[in-house]
Amino acid sequence: MDGNGGFRTHHKYLIAAIGVIAALAFLYNLGIFDVWSVDQAAK
């Protein structure tokens, strides 16, 4: 029972970590594309 609860808590943190990483990667990619678009427009 305790192990199951621990797993559930760990799973929750795992999902939160994946969500944060995905959000950071998404923002990072947006920044890359914005810089790329500005660079293309300047040429």
N, C-alpha and C positions, 0 to 999 in steps of 0.2 A: 504494500500500500504506500509506504513511504517512498519506495523507489519509483513507483508510478507517478507520484506527485512531483518528485524531483525531476523526472523525465519531462513532465508537462511544463514545469517552470523553465527547464533548460530549453525546451522546444520554443517557448515563448520568447526567450532571449535570443535564440537562434533566428527566429523570424524577424525580430526587431533589428538584429544586426544586418541581416540580408536586406531589409528595407532601407536602412541607413546607407549601406554600401551602394544599393541600386540608385538611391536618390543622388548621392554624391557623384556616381558615374554618369547619371543623366545630366546633372548640372555641368559636369566637366565636359561632356560631349557637346552640350549646347554652347559652352564657351569656345570650344575648338571650332565648331561650325560657324559661330559668329565671327571669329578672327579670320577664318578661311574666306567667308563671304566678303568681309571688308577688304581682305588682301586681293581677292579676285576683282572687286569693283575698282580698286585703286589702279589695277593694271590696264 
